[in-house]
Amino acid sequence: MRNTVDNLSLLLQMISLDILFKDYNNADLMQELQKQDNEYFEKILKQNNEIIELLKGRSDTDGRKNN
């Protein structure tokens, strides 16, 4: 009986360790995706500001006002 409990305990510890490793990998993945999201967001904001500046400059030379 004791051997069965020991074996079951070992099996449950192995399953727990497997879950822990999967959670660790998921956390790393989510952190990397968050980093990429921030980088892309910053790049999009920069490009949008450049477009706005180009449109403002174009409206000044054309004599038209843009909204």
N, C-alpha and C positions, 0 to 999 in steps of 0.2 A: 504493500500500500504506500509506504513511504517513497519507494522508487517511482511510483506513478505520479505522486504529488511533485517530486523533484523534477521529473521529466516535463510535467505540465507547466510547472513554474518556469523552467528553462525556455519552453516554447513560447509562453506568454511574454517573457523578457525579450526574446528575439523579435516577436511581432511588434512589441513596443519600440524597440530600437529601429526597426524598419520604418515605422510611422514617424519617428523622430527625424530620421534621415530624409524622408520625403518632405516633411514640413520644412526642414532646413533648406532643401533645394527649392521649394516653392517660394520661400521668403527671399532667397537670392534672386530668383527669376522676377518676382514682383518688384524688387528694388531696382533691378536693371531696367525693367519696363518703365518705371516711374522716372528714372533718369533720362531715358530716351524721350518720354513725353515732355519733360521739362525742356530738353534741348530743342525739340521740334517746335514747341510752343514759342520759345524765345526767337527762333529763326523765323517763324511765321509772323510774329509781331514786328520784327525788324523789317521784313520784306513789306508788310502792310504800311509801315511808316514811310519806307522809301517810295512806295507807290503813291501815297498821299502827297508827299513832297513833290514828286514828278507831276502829279495832276495840278497841284497848286501853281507850280512854275509854268505849266502849259496854259492855265487859265489867265495868268498874268500876261503872257505874251500874246494870247489870242484876244484879250480884252473881254473874255466871257467869264462869268462867275459860275463856279460849280457848287453844288450843295454839299 
